[in-house]
Amino acid sequence: MEEVNHTRIYAVIFFLLAVLGIGFVCYRVLSPFLAAIAWAIVLAVAFQKPWLFLERRMPRHRSLAAAMLTIAVAVGVLVPVGLLVRVLTNQVIAAATKITASLSAGEVRSFSDFVALPKVARVLDDARTWAGISPKAFEKLTNAVGTRISTAAGALSGRLALGMFDAMLTVVLVIFLLFFIFRDGERMAAATLDLMPTDADGRSRMSRSLQSMLAAIFRGSLLCALVQGLLGAIGWWIARLPSPVLAGVVMAIVSLLPLGGTALVWLPGAVWAWSLGHHASAIFLLLWGFFVTVLLVDAFLRPMLVRGADELTTLIVFLGVFGGLATFGLLGIFIGPVALAIAVTLLEVMRGQAGSPRPDTAG
């Protein structure tokens, strides 16, 4: 008996070490593709209903159905995104050209010339007086800041070039992976859930709960962000402020934040328009931002999109979004809440297992 126990302990330890070792190697192999895998899962969940429709219509041709939907997603999502990036790039270039022209008109060719402008110098002098810094020390500080800005700008240009290449490669990988997730995703999810130490009913409940939470996160976050960005850009354009597409993209991104949201863009825009003397545009943008961009979406659209996902609490979204942003960047907006939602579901399953009657005590 003792020899059997030693053999079993050795087998368990060997199996755990093997799993940890192989898992670490697999992680290192897959780490360059984790972002593409995550975005492919995001798109697969977002287009789950079209896939289920095609799957029912073409049960014997899953590969063909997956290929058709992958091509449709690639054309329907990537082409508009490409056009948006083109327009956004043009507006960024136009804004940069306008700023450069304004600086050239003021004979500003360096950071030192910029801080020497009358308005800037007056603001900096007030700040220096308030901070109690001597003029010589303050001049040394501004020179050091200017040097760092120049160095950061040079490094940023190199990073942008590499980032564009990496983004193009990620897009190709996402399209490639999306086909396999559509075709085999259900089987992969079922195999993963089969590893859970619970009965078939518990696995079924966990699957339904995760699906509802994932769908609520993607529908409630992604679609609402797109709508708020579009409405914000329209209001920005009606108010005749420059770069409405750029403003709309920024609003779509910041709308994912639980605090502030689109007001972080349209409120400063209204203040800016008022300071320029465009009072009517400022008032319009303020009213449009509050009643259309925020109230219409949050009061009517968002409740319809997140309907049936009561498990998704505000605390999970708040901690998940901010923690995900800090850890994973933009993709963390989705990874953070999903990870916390899965953790909550796992805890519920463990709680149910702990509270279930044991075989020796039942009856």
Stockholm file with secondary structure:
# STOCKHOLM 1.0

chainA/1-363         MEEVNHTRIYAVIFFLLAVLGIGFVCYRVLSPFLAAIAWAIVLAVAFQKPWLFLERRMPRHRSLAAAMLTIAVAVGVLVPVGLLVRVLTNQVIAAATKITASLSAGEVRSFSDFVALPKVARVLDDARTWAGISPKAFEKLTNAVGTRISTAAGALSGRLALGMFDAMLTVVLVIFLLFFIFRDGERMAAATLDLMPTDADGRSRMSRSLQSMLAAIFRGSLLCALVQGLLGAIGWWIARLPSPVLAGVVMAIVSLLPLGGTALVWLPGAVWAWSLGHHASAIFLLLWGFFVTVLLVDAFLRPMLVRGADELTTLIVFLGVFGGLATFGLLGIFIGPVALAIAVTLLEVMRGQAGSPRPDTAG
#=GR chainA/1-363 SS CHHHHHHHHHHHHHHHHHHHHHHHHHHHHHGGGHHHHHHHHHHHHHTHHHHHHHHHHCTTCHHHHHHHHHHHHIIIIIHHHHHHHHHHHHHHHHHHHHHHHHHHHTTCCSHHHHHTSHHHHHHHHHHHHHHTCCHHHHHHHHHHHHHHHHHHHHHHHHHHHHHHHHHHHHHHHHHHHHHHHHHHHHHHHHHHHTTSSSCHHHHHHHHHHHHHHHHHHIIIIIIHHHHHHHHHHHHHHHTTCSCHHHHHHHHHHHTTSSSSTTHHHHHHHHHHHHHTTCHHHHHHHHHIIIIIIIIIIIIIIHHHHTTTCTTCCHHHHHHHHHHHHHHHGGGHHHHHHHHHHHHHHHHHHHHHHHHSCCTTTCC
#=GC SS_cons         CHHHHHHHHHHHHHHHHHHHHHHHHHHHHHGGGHHHHHHHHHHHHHTHHHHHHHHHHCTTCHHHHHHHHHHHHIIIIIHHHHHHHHHHHHHHHHHHHHHHHHHHHTTCCSHHHHHTSHHHHHHHHHHHHHHTCCHHHHHHHHHHHHHHHHHHHHHHHHHHHHHHHHHHHHHHHHHHHHHHHHHHHHHHHHHHHTTSSSCHHHHHHHHHHHHHHHHHHIIIIIIHHHHHHHHHHHHHHHTTCSCHHHHHHHHHHHTTSSSSTTHHHHHHHHHHHHHTTCHHHHHHHHHIIIIIIIIIIIIIIHHHHTTTCTTCCHHHHHHHHHHHHHHHGGGHHHHHHHHHHHHHHHHHHHHHHHHSCCTTTCC
//
